[in-house]
Each structure stands twice: as structure tokens, then as C-alpha cells.
Amino acid sequence: MRVPPGKRRAGPTAGPRLGDPRARVHIAPVGFEVERVVDPLLSERADRVYLLTRAERDVAAPFVEEVRRRLLRAPWPIDVRLVRTELWDVFGALGTLRSIFSAERRTDRTAPDLLPLRVNVSTGTKITAIAGTLACMLWKGEPYYVQVSRTWYSDRPPKVGAVHDVVERVDPVNVYELRPPSADLVAVLEALERRGGSLRKHELIRELGLDRPGPDGGRAASTQAQHGRLRRRLDPLEHRWGFVRSEAPGPRARVQLTHQGRLAVALFGQKSSGMELNYRV
């Protein structure tokens, strides 16, 4: 498509490359807001923006298009990406956010010279606000809240107009760090999921390879040592996270993946980290 003179095209070819650690990247769910989404992006000269909207037909679609139109008029190129997710499902939204953080290579909390990915938690739904805050806690993002002096649609049906919200200021939201389960704990959850969500302890030991000789090629650990290794993994998963449920002690006792554990696999597992974002411009 040819871009008329004097216009800037917002799309995946504009701005810094995907995963650039210095790119100014924002995520903003879009409901019946325009200025509340656009003003922080323009004032902070965002390089790339992910606009979250509903997975199916969205009554807020005119507002999404108005946001895109205003970003298109910015005096610098903004890479605008529309990502469809379920705005009323906290784990679905959180999974989408993880995919964005992963695509932007913002999941490594120790990476040097990394600009935090910023998330607008004042737009969209309460569910996306919760998911956005959790995502920032897990992957070192920066949530922010856009204060407005009035909400124009509180007493009438939402409709796109020239002015919607009067933005007063943008406040950072202070959050503490929330660490996800370590890789060896996630491996337990993935092993259970592969085998239908339930395994006896001695079967889980074999599935995880805890019965194999060490890297030095020595003898395999004793049965008691193998169960000790498994117990050190199961204890935090069961008592801290609630991701698994164990029966009575013993090698033939079963370990079951809970509903929360299945969600954790979807959120922290390897399949989730390799998910491709389904977006359009």
C-alpha cells in the first residue's frame, strides 16, 4: 500500500526491530478509551505499541481504530500491532502478555541495558489490569496508570468523538518482584501434563530422569536418593504454589496436576514461551 506524502505508516516495518533492548515498547488494552491510551504513547515517544482487544467481535472496535489513526499521525514512525485476546480471562490475557514479553526478549530479569516494557493498567478491563500488573511483577515490566479528570461515557453510550478523556497525569504503579517457578519445577508440571496429569511417584522419577546416572557416568542414585530429589521438587509445588496434589507417602503414591498447575504449564512451560503472536496491523 502506498503511503501519501506527509503521512507515516504504523506497522511492523516501522521503528526498531523486534527484540531491540532499547526500544520503547508499550502494551495497552483498549476499551472505550482514546486519549487514555494515546497520550502516554505520544508523550513518551513509543517505538512499538501492542494494542490488546477482544478475541471475537468487539464493540470497542471503533475506539481501537481511532487510537490507530491518531498514532498513525505521529511525527515519527510507530510500530502498531493489534493483538486479539480474551479481555475477561486473566490467565488468557496473562498468556498473551507473556508472548509479547518473550517476543520482545524482556523475560530475562538480569539482562543488561534493557528498557522495561511498559504496560497501561488503566485501560481495557479490570481483568487486563490484573494481568498487566502480574506480568510486570513476573517479567520486570513497568505498569502505569493514566489519571483522568472525568470519564466522558459514564452517563451515556460510548461513541467515538473528538475528545473523550481529559488526561491529568500518568502515575507509575509500584510493584514487587514475583518470581515464577524455577525450570526444574516447571519440568515436573510438564512431565505430569504429558502423561495425562497423574503419575505414580516412581513413574514421575523415570519421566524426569532422576533415576539416571550423573553426568560423570557414575552409578545411578539409590532409590531413597531418587525419592529425595523428587520430594525437593514436589514440596514447593504442592505447599507453596498449589500446582500439584500428592497422595500418602510411598513410591506407588500418585501425584496429580491441579487446575492451577495446568494453568501454570500453559503460562510458564516451553510451549508457551515458543508461542507466536497472532497480531495484525
C-alpha positions as CSV (number, residue, x, y, z in Angstrom):
1,M,0.0,0.0,0.0
2,R,1.4,3.4,-0.9
3,V,1.6,6.0,1.9
4,P,0.5,9.5,0.9
5,P,3.2,12.2,1.2
6,G,3.5,13.7,4.7
7,K,2.0,10.5,6.2
8,R,3.7,8.0,8.5
9,R,2.7,4.4,8.3
10,A,2.3,2.5,11.6
11,G,3.2,-1.2,11.1
12,P,5.7,-4.0,11.8
13,T,8.3,-2.5,9.5
14,A,8.4,0.9,11.4
15,G,10.7,1.7,14.3
16,P,13.3,-0.5,16.0
17,R,13.5,-4.2,15.3
18,L,11.6,-6.8,17.4
19,G,13.6,-7.6,20.5
20,D,15.7,-4.4,20.4
21,P,16.6,-4.0,24.1
22,R,16.5,-0.2,23.8
23,A,13.1,0.0,22.0
24,R,10.4,1.9,23.9
25,V,7.7,-0.7,23.9
26,H,4.2,-0.3,25.4
27,I,1.2,-2.6,25.9
28,A,-2.2,-1.0,26.1
29,P,-5.6,-2.9,26.3
30,V,-8.2,-0.8,24.5
31,G,-11.8,-0.4,25.8
32,F,-13.8,2.7,25.4
33,E,-10.7,5.0,25.7
34,V,-8.7,7.0,23.3
35,E,-6.7,9.7,25.0
36,R,-6.0,7.5,27.9
37,V,-4.3,5.1,25.6
38,V,-2.7,7.6,23.1
39,D,-1.4,10.4,25.3
40,P,1.2,8.4,27.2
41,L,2.4,6.8,24.0
42,L,3.0,10.2,22.3
43,S,4.4,11.9,25.3
44,E,7.0,9.1,25.8
45,R,7.7,8.7,22.1
46,A,6.8,5.0,22.0
47,D,8.6,3.0,19.3
48,R,6.2,0.0,19.3
49,V,2.7,-0.5,20.8
50,Y,0.7,-3.6,21.3
51,L,-3.0,-2.8,21.5
52,L,-5.0,-5.6,23.1
53,T,-8.6,-6.1,22.0
54,R,-11.1,-8.9,22.3
55,A,-10.6,-12.2,20.6
56,E,-14.0,-12.0,19.0
57,R,-16.2,-9.2,17.7
58,D,-15.5,-6.2,19.9
59,V,-18.0,-3.3,20.4
60,A,-14.9,-1.1,21.2
61,A,-13.5,-1.7,17.7
62,P,-14.2,2.0,16.7
63,F,-12.1,3.1,19.6
64,V,-9.3,0.8,18.5
65,E,-9.4,2.3,15.0
66,E,-9.4,5.8,16.4
67,V,-6.3,5.0,18.6
68,R,-4.5,3.6,15.5
69,R,-5.5,6.6,13.4
70,R,-4.0,9.0,16.0
71,L,-0.8,7.0,16.3
72,L,-0.5,7.0,12.5
73,R,-0.4,10.8,12.6
74,A,2.6,10.8,15.0
75,P,5.7,12.7,13.6
76,W,7.8,9.6,14.0
77,P,7.0,6.0,12.9
78,I,5.3,3.9,15.5
79,D,5.0,0.2,15.0
80,V,1.4,-0.5,16.0
81,R,0.4,-4.2,16.5
82,L,-3.2,-5.3,17.3
83,V,-3.3,-8.4,19.4
84,R,-6.5,-10.3,20.0
85,T,-7.0,-11.9,23.4
86,E,-9.9,-12.6,25.8
87,L,-10.0,-9.5,27.9
88,W,-12.2,-11.2,30.6
89,D,-9.9,-14.2,31.2
90,V,-7.0,-13.3,33.5
91,F,-4.9,-16.3,32.5
92,G,-5.6,-16.0,28.8
93,A,-4.6,-12.3,29.0
94,L,-1.5,-13.2,31.0
95,G,-0.5,-15.8,28.5
96,T,-0.8,-13.2,25.7
97,L,1.3,-10.8,27.7
98,R,3.9,-13.4,28.2
99,S,4.1,-14.0,24.5
100,I,4.7,-10.3,24.0
101,F,7.4,-10.1,26.7
102,S,9.0,-13.1,25.1
103,A,8.9,-11.7,21.6
104,E,10.5,-8.5,22.8
105,R,13.1,-10.5,24.8
106,R,12.0,-8.9,28.1
107,T,11.6,-12.0,30.2
108,D,15.3,-12.1,31.4
109,R,15.3,-10.1,34.6
110,T,19.1,-10.0,34.6
111,A,19.7,-8.8,31.1
112,P,21.9,-5.6,31.0
113,D,20.9,-2.3,29.3
114,L,17.3,-3.4,28.9
115,L,14.5,-0.9,28.8
116,P,11.5,-2.2,30.8
117,L,8.4,-3.0,28.7
118,R,5.6,-0.6,29.9
119,V,2.0,-1.7,30.4
120,N,-1.0,0.6,30.7
121,V,-3.1,-0.8,33.6
122,S,-5.8,1.9,33.5
123,T,-7.4,0.9,30.2
124,G,-9.3,-2.1,29.0
125,T,-11.0,-4.2,31.7
126,K,-10.2,-4.9,35.4
127,I,-9.0,-8.3,34.3
128,T,-6.4,-6.9,31.9
129,A,-5.3,-4.5,34.7
130,I,-4.7,-7.5,37.0
131,A,-3.0,-9.5,34.2
132,G,-0.8,-6.5,33.3
133,T,0.3,-5.9,36.8
134,L,1.1,-9.6,37.3
135,A,3.1,-9.7,34.1
136,C,5.2,-6.7,35.2
137,M,5.8,-8.5,38.6
138,L,6.9,-11.7,36.8
139,W,9.0,-10.2,34.0
140,K,10.1,-6.9,35.3
141,G,7.9,-4.6,33.3
142,E,6.7,-1.2,34.4
143,P,2.9,-0.7,34.9
144,Y,1.4,2.8,34.8
145,Y,-2.0,4.3,35.5
146,V,-3.4,7.2,33.5
147,Q,-5.3,9.6,35.7
148,V,-8.2,11.5,34.1
149,S,-10.3,14.4,35.4
150,R,-13.5,12.9,34.0
151,T,-14.8,9.8,32.3
152,W,-16.9,11.0,29.4
153,Y,-19.0,7.9,28.8
154,S,-20.1,7.2,32.4
155,D,-23.6,8.5,31.7
156,R,-24.2,7.8,28.0
157,P,-23.5,5.0,25.4
158,P,-19.8,5.0,24.3
159,K,-19.2,6.7,20.9
160,V,-16.1,7.9,19.2
161,G,-15.8,11.6,19.3
162,A,-13.2,14.4,19.1
163,V,-12.5,14.4,22.8
164,H,-13.0,11.5,25.3
165,D,-11.0,11.6,28.4
166,V,-9.0,14.6,29.8
167,V,-5.7,13.2,30.9
168,E,-4.2,14.8,34.0
169,R,-1.1,12.8,34.6
170,V,0.5,9.3,34.2
171,D,1.4,7.7,37.5
172,P,3.8,4.7,37.8
173,V,2.4,1.7,39.7
174,N,4.9,0.4,42.3
175,V,5.0,-3.4,42.3
176,Y,7.2,-6.0,43.9
177,E,9.0,-8.8,42.2
178,L,7.2,-12.1,41.7
179,R,9.4,-14.9,40.6
180,P,7.9,-17.7,38.5
181,P,8.7,-21.4,39.4
182,S,12.2,-22.5,38.5
183,A,12.9,-24.6,35.4
184,D,13.2,-27.9,37.3
185,L,9.8,-27.3,39.0
186,V,8.2,-26.4,35.6
187,A,9.7,-29.7,34.2
188,V,7.7,-31.6,36.8
189,L,4.5,-30.0,35.8
190,E,5.2,-30.6,32.1
191,A,6.0,-34.3,32.8
192,L,2.7,-34.7,34.5
193,E,0.8,-33.0,31.7
194,R,2.5,-35.2,29.1
195,R,1.2,-38.3,30.9
196,G,-2.4,-37.2,31.4
197,G,-2.0,-35.2,34.6
198,S,-1.4,-38.0,37.1
199,L,1.6,-40.3,37.7
200,R,2.9,-42.6,40.5
201,K,6.0,-41.2,42.1
202,H,8.3,-43.9,40.8
203,E,6.9,-43.2,37.3
204,L,7.5,-39.5,37.7
205,I,11.1,-40.2,38.7
206,R,11.6,-42.1,35.5
207,E,9.9,-39.4,33.4
208,L,12.1,-36.7,34.9
209,G,15.3,-38.9,34.5
210,L,16.0,-38.7,38.2
211,D,17.0,-42.4,38.1
212,R,19.7,-41.9,35.6
213,P,23.5,-41.8,36.3
214,G,25.0,-38.4,36.8
215,P,26.9,-36.6,34.1
216,D,30.2,-38.1,35.3
217,G,28.9,-41.5,34.2
218,G,28.9,-42.9,37.7
219,R,26.3,-45.2,39.2
220,A,22.6,-44.2,39.4
221,A,21.5,-42.8,42.7
222,S,19.8,-45.1,45.2
223,T,16.0,-45.4,45.3
224,Q,16.0,-43.4,48.5
225,A,18.1,-40.6,47.0
226,Q,15.8,-40.6,43.9
227,H,12.8,-40.0,46.0
228,G,14.6,-37.4,48.0
229,R,15.3,-35.5,44.7
230,L,11.6,-35.8,43.7
231,R,10.4,-34.6,47.2
232,R,12.6,-31.5,47.0
233,R,10.7,-30.6,43.8
234,L,7.2,-31.6,44.9
235,D,7.2,-29.9,48.3
236,P,7.2,-26.3,46.9
237,L,4.9,-27.2,44.0
238,E,2.4,-28.6,46.5
239,H,2.7,-26.4,49.6
240,R,3.8,-23.1,48.2
241,W,2.2,-23.0,44.7
242,G,-0.6,-25.5,44.9
243,F,0.2,-26.8,41.5
244,V,0.2,-30.5,42.4
245,R,-1.5,-32.7,44.9
246,S,0.2,-35.8,46.4
247,E,-1.3,-38.9,48.0
248,A,0.1,-40.6,51.0
249,P,3.9,-41.2,51.1
250,G,5.3,-44.2,49.3
251,P,6.8,-44.9,45.8
252,R,3.4,-46.0,44.4
253,A,1.5,-42.9,45.6
254,R,0.1,-40.8,42.9
255,V,1.0,-37.1,42.1
256,Q,-1.8,-35.2,40.4
257,L,-1.7,-31.9,38.5
258,T,-4.2,-29.4,39.9
259,H,-6.2,-26.9,37.8
260,Q,-3.8,-24.2,38.9
261,G,-0.9,-26.5,37.8
262,R,-2.4,-26.9,34.3
263,L,-2.6,-23.1,34.0
264,A,1.0,-22.8,35.2
265,V,2.1,-25.2,32.4
266,A,0.3,-23.0,29.9
267,L,1.9,-19.9,31.4
268,F,5.5,-21.0,32.2
269,G,6.0,-24.1,30.1
270,Q,8.2,-24.3,27.0
271,K,5.3,-24.5,24.6
272,S,4.1,-21.2,25.9
273,S,7.5,-19.5,25.5
274,G,7.5,-20.6,21.9
275,M,4.1,-19.3,21.0
276,E,3.8,-17.0,18.1
277,L,1.9,-13.8,18.5
278,N,-1.3,-13.6,16.4
279,Y,-1.5,-9.9,15.5
280,R,-2.4,-7.7,12.7
281,V,-1.6,-4.1,11.8
